[in-house]
Structure formats: C-alpha cells, structure tokens
Amino acid sequence: MADLSIFADESGDFGDQSYYYIISLVFHEQQHNISGHIAKLAESLSNVKDLSQNHTIHTGAAIRREDEYRTIDIETRKAVFTRLFAFARSAPITHQAFHFRKKEHTDRLALKGAISRTLGLFLRDNASYFLSFDRVVIYYDNGQSEITEVLNTLFNGFLFNVEFRKVMPSQYRLFQVADLCCTLELMQVKIDTNQLSRSELFFFRGKRLLKKDYLDKWRRQRLNPQ
C-alpha cells in the first residue's frame, strides 16, 4: 500500500497581526524510511549546549529570539536552525509553500477564498501524482479553523482515501520542517520586497548568504512530480 504523508503548517493570521499569510506543505512518500535521518538530527541536537536531543524546533522564534529562545545566544539559535535545515535537505522529502499578501484581500472570507483557489489549482495541476497513492495522510495541528476547513474540503474533494490526523509540533520532525518551510517562504518574500528586518539580516549574515546558503538550496527540493 503506497502512502503519502503531508505535513501542513501556516504562518500569519486572519486578522491584522501580519502582512503575509503563508501555507506550507511537506511531502513524505512512506516507502522512503527517514528514521536514520531523525536519529542523526537528535544526535546533532544533543551536542548543542543547553538543548536536549528532543528539543522541538521553532525556526521563526529562533531567528527573532522569541519565546523559548529569548535568553539563548545567537550561536545556539543558529545551530538549531542549521541542524533542522540539514535534516530537511538530506531526508527524502519535498515541499511546496504559498504566500498571500493580506492587504490584497478585503476580509477573512476573501483571504480564505484565495487560499482555497490557490491550493485547489495546485492539487489539480498535480492530480496524477496525488492519485498515484493508495492513501494520503494529512498532519495538521488544527491551529486555525479556516485552514482546517480548507484542507478537509479540498483534499477530500480531489482524492479518494484521505485521513486527517491532529498533531503537536513535538510529535513529528516533519511538522517542524513544515514550520521551517513557512519561515523560508517568508524570507523569500521579504528579500523580493526588500523587507528583511535587522534581526533577520543579522541572523543570516546578510541577504546574499541567506539566498545562497538556504533559499537557493531549498528551492531545489520543491515538489516536482515526473
């Protein structure tokens, strides 16, 4: 039985707290075992000071020195980010992300409609790939009800055997990769619009290295069914 796991995450909100709304999807074909990659990530995290091998990585907070990273130095925060990025790059996974400029949509309903249309077109364009699996399992934390509804409606409308599982970020490294995917998509948008903050420029040592060391490499791992 061929299974496809999809880990979904979002960045932003449906209110006025952010300029952009981002949806990320991380794809893992279950016939490709990633247990060795997960073990290697755990081992590498155990070598970072003040962190355990089970540390749940939140990349946006690590960059901005927020939440659990508030008292952690730049070297440690950078180590956490680079280790998750290395795991994501080495594991047999792909991804796709979509961003929406919120001021282009008049209200919550308009933004939700734009997200539905964009994801619907993506599913339609890649229908043969998704339909090649016997089952598609979608992992989401149900963080925002609008996204839960959109994912349920679209995937059940396009595919025949879909299963949804509510998860917590600490349960799956690939869910943490979906968070990373949102973060990198936001960095790409900010580069394109010249909106990188001082803390982001400091963390990545400038726009050129952010693009060279992360964004260009990450782009090559986008879903591209043959």
C-alpha positions in Angstrom: 0.0 0.0 0.0 1.5 3.3 -1.1 1.0 6.1 1.4 1.8 9.8 1.2 2.2 11.8 4.3 1.6 15.6 4.1 2.5 17.9 6.9 0.8 21.2 6.8 1.5 24.4 8.6 0.7 28.1 8.4 2.3 31.4 9.3 0.3 34.6 9.9 -3.3 35.1 10.9 -6.6 36.1 9.5 -6.6 39.4 11.5 -4.3 42.4 11.4 -1.2 41.0 13.1 0.8 40.1 10.0 1.3 41.4 6.4 1.5 38.0 4.8 -0.3 34.7 5.2 1.7 31.5 4.3 0.7 27.9 3.9 3.4 25.2 3.7 3.1 21.5 2.7 5.8 18.9 3.3 5.5 15.6 1.4 6.9 12.3 2.5 6.4 9.1 0.5 6.2 6.5 3.2 8.2 3.9 1.3 11.3 6.1 2.0 12.4 5.5 5.6 13.7 8.5 7.4 14.3 7.0 10.8 18.1 7.3 10.3 17.8 10.9 9.4 15.7 11.6 12.5 18.2 9.8 14.7 21.1 11.8 13.2 19.2 15.1 13.9 18.6 14.0 17.5 22.3 13.2 18.0 23.3 16.6 16.5 20.9 18.5 18.8 22.3 16.7 21.8 25.6 18.4 21.0 24.1 21.9 21.2 24.6 23.5 24.6 21.5 23.9 26.8 19.3 21.8 24.5 18.2 18.2 24.5 18.0 15.8 21.6 14.2 16.0 21.8 14.1 19.8 21.5 11.1 21.0 19.4 12.4 23.5 16.9 10.5 26.7 16.1 12.5 28.4 13.4 10.8 31.8 13.3 11.2 32.2 17.1 14.8 31.1 16.9 15.5 33.8 14.3 13.7 36.6 16.2 14.9 35.5 19.7 11.4 35.0 20.9 9.6 32.6 23.3 11.8 29.8 24.5 14.8 31.3 22.6 14.6 34.7 24.4 17.6 34.0 26.6 19.6 31.9 24.1 22.6 33.3 22.3 22.9 33.7 18.5 25.3 30.7 18.1 22.9 28.3 19.8 19.9 29.6 17.9 21.8 29.4 14.6 22.9 25.8 15.4 19.3 24.8 16.0 18.2 26.3 12.7 21.0 24.8 10.6 20.6 21.4 12.1 16.9 21.3 11.1 17.7 22.7 7.7 20.4 20.0 7.2 17.9 17.3 8.2 15.3 18.6 5.8 17.8 18.8 2.9 19.1 15.3 3.5 15.8 13.5 4.1 13.8 12.2 1.0 11.1 14.8 1.2 9.7 17.6 -0.9 7.7 20.7 -0.2 5.6 23.5 -1.5 4.6 26.8 0.0 2.1 29.6 -0.9 2.1 33.1 0.3 -0.7 35.7 0.2 -0.4 39.4 0.7 -3.2 40.1 3.1 -3.9 43.7 2.1 -4.9 42.4 -1.4 -7.9 40.6 0.2 -10.7 42.7 1.8 -11.6 40.4 4.7 -11.2 37.0 6.2 -13.6 35.4 3.7 -11.7 36.8 0.7 -8.4 35.6 2.1 -9.9 32.1 2.7 -11.2 32.1 -0.8 -7.8 33.0 -2.2 -6.2 30.2 -0.3 -8.8 27.7 -1.4 -8.4 28.7 -5.1 -4.6 28.5 -4.9 -4.5 25.1 -3.2 -7.2 23.8 -5.5 -5.2 24.7 -8.6 -2.1 23.1 -7.1 -4.0 19.9 -6.4 -5.5 19.9 -9.9 -2.1 20.5 -11.6 -0.6 17.6 -9.6 -3.6 15.3 -9.6 -1.8 12.4 -11.2 0.9 12.4 -8.5 -1.5 12.5 -5.6 -3.9 9.9 -7.1 -1.0 7.5 -7.5 -1.1 6.8 -3.8 -3.5 4.4 -2.1 -3.8 6.7 0.9 -2.9 10.3 1.7 -2.5 11.2 5.4 -2.5 14.9 6.3 -1.0 16.0 9.6 -2.0 19.4 10.9 -2.3 20.9 14.4 -5.7 22.4 13.7 -4.2 25.8 14.7 -6.6 27.8 12.6 -10.1 26.6 11.9 -10.2 28.2 8.4 -7.2 26.2 7.3 -8.6 23.0 8.8 -11.8 23.5 6.8 -9.9 24.4 3.6 -7.7 21.3 3.8 -10.5 19.0 4.6 -12.7 20.3 1.8 -10.1 20.3 -0.9 -8.3 17.1 -0.2 -11.5 15.1 0.3 -12.9 16.7 -2.9 -9.9 15.8 -5.0 -8.8 12.4 -3.6 -10.5 9.2 -2.7 -8.7 8.0 0.5 -7.7 10.8 2.8 -7.0 10.6 6.5 -6.5 13.6 8.8 -4.5 13.5 12.0 -4.2 16.2 14.6 -0.7 16.6 15.8 1.5 18.6 18.0 4.8 20.1 16.8 6.8 18.0 19.3 5.5 14.7 17.8 6.9 14.9 14.3 10.2 16.4 13.0 8.5 16.8 9.6 5.9 19.0 11.2 8.8 21.1 12.4 10.1 21.1 8.8 6.7 22.5 7.7 7.3 25.4 10.1 10.8 25.8 8.6 9.2 25.8 5.1 6.9 28.7 6.2 9.8 30.6 7.6 11.9 30.2 4.4 9.0 31.3 2.2 8.6 34.4 4.3 12.3 35.1 4.0 12.0 34.8 0.2 9.1 37.2 0.1 11.0 39.7 2.3 14.0 39.5 0.0 11.8 40.1 -3.0 10.2 43.1 -1.4 13.3 44.4 0.4 11.6 44.0 3.9 14.1 41.9 5.8 14.4 43.1 9.4 17.6 43.9 11.2 17.4 40.8 13.3 16.8 38.6 10.2 19.8 40.2 8.4 21.9 39.7 11.5 20.9 36.0 11.9 21.7 35.1 8.3 24.7 37.4 7.9 23.0 39.4 5.2 20.8 38.9 2.2 23.3 37.3 -0.1 24.2 34.5 2.3 20.5 33.9 3.2 19.8 33.4 -0.5 23.0 31.3 -1.2 23.1 29.1 1.9 19.3 28.5 2.3 16.8 29.8 -0.2 18.5 28.6 -3.4 19.1 25.1 -1.9 15.6 24.9 -0.5 14.0 25.8 -3.8 15.6 22.8 -5.5 13.6 20.5 -3.1 10.1 21.7 -4.2 7.6 19.0 -5.3 8.2 18.3 -8.9 6.4 15.1 -10.0 7.8 13.4 -13.0 
